[in-house]
Amino acid sequence: TLLGVYNTGVNPRGVTFDSYTNSIWVANYGDSSIQKFRASDGVLLGTYSTGSNPFAVVFENVGNAVWVICYSDSVVQKFNASDGALLTTYSTGFNPVGIGFDSFTKSIWVSSSGS
């Protein structure tokens, strides 16, 4: 069942559900941003700048954070899920394309297409 259609940034590539704030996060490849939407009605809560060409996004339920991989910069960035503040940036392999969070080990896993 389709619950709604909402406008995002340019060329959205990734989406994740944030169970801490009951929000949906979208990675917009074309305008290097992530957006936070209220899950209940799709209201845009914020747009935050990322590195170049964010490709995928994942929610970390342990630390209330959103992790984003940026394809062209070959980095992963950690944002505070409550206010969208950038917390840290780490280098990855060349051109990251996938990300996952392991809540058991509290680890972020990144796959890269060029490594």
N, C-alpha and C positions, 0 to 999 in steps of 0.2 A: 504494500500500500504506500503510495506516494503521500508524504505528509506536508510537503511544501517545496517550492522552488525559490531560491534566494540568490541575489546578485552577489558575485564575488569579485576579486581582482582579476587581472589578466592571466588567462591560461592556467587555471587551477590544476594542480597535479596530485596533491595529497590531502587526505582528510583524516581526522582522528576525533574520538569522543573523549572529553575530559569529565570524568566522574566526580572530581572534586568540586568543580564549579558548575557542573551540568551544562557544559558548553561544547560547541563544535569548533574545531580549529581547521583552517584551510590553508594550504601552502600554495601561493600564487607564483608560478614559475615566471610568468611574463613581466611582472612588475616588482619582483624581489620583495615580497611581503608575506606575512601571515595575517590571517584575520580570525577573530574570535566572535562567534555568534551564540546567542542564547538558544539552547536546544529546544525549549518549549515553543518558541514562536519565530525564531530566525532573526531576531533583532541583532543588528551589528553592534557589538560591544567595544570593538577596537581593531585598528589596523596597525601593524608593527613592521618596521623595516628589518630585513634579513640580509644575509650575504647574497651573492648573485645566483639567481635561478634556483630557488628552493624547490626541491623535487618531492620530498616526502616528509611527513610529520608523525610523531608518536607521543602519546601522553605517558608520563611517568607518575604512577599513582603513589609511589613511596615518597617522593620529594615535591609533589605538587608542581611539576615542571612539564614543559613542552619542549621536545627536542626536534630540530629541523636540520635536514641535510641540504647543503647548497651545492648544486652540481658543478657550476663553473668555478667556484672558489675552492672546491674540495675541502670543505669544512663541515662540521656539525656544530650547531649552536643550541644552547640551553636557555630557555626563557622561563620566567616566573609565570605560572598559569593564572595567578590572581590579577596581576597588573601588566603583564606583557613585557616586563623589564628584561633586557638581555643580561644573563648571568655569566656566561662564559662561552668561549669559542675554542674548538679543538680541530687540528688538522686531521684529515682522513686520507684514505687512498684516493687515487685520481678518479674524478667524476663519480661520486657516491650516488647510488640509485635506490637503495633500500635501507630501512632502519627498523629496529625492533627493540622492545624493552623487556628484560627478564626480571620479573618482580622477585623471584627467588634469590637470585645473586645480586640484584640491584645493578645490573649491567646494561649498557646500551650496545647494541650490535649494529654495525654498518657494513653494507656490501657496496663494493665499488666496481664500476664497469671497466676501468682502465688499470686495475692493479692485479 
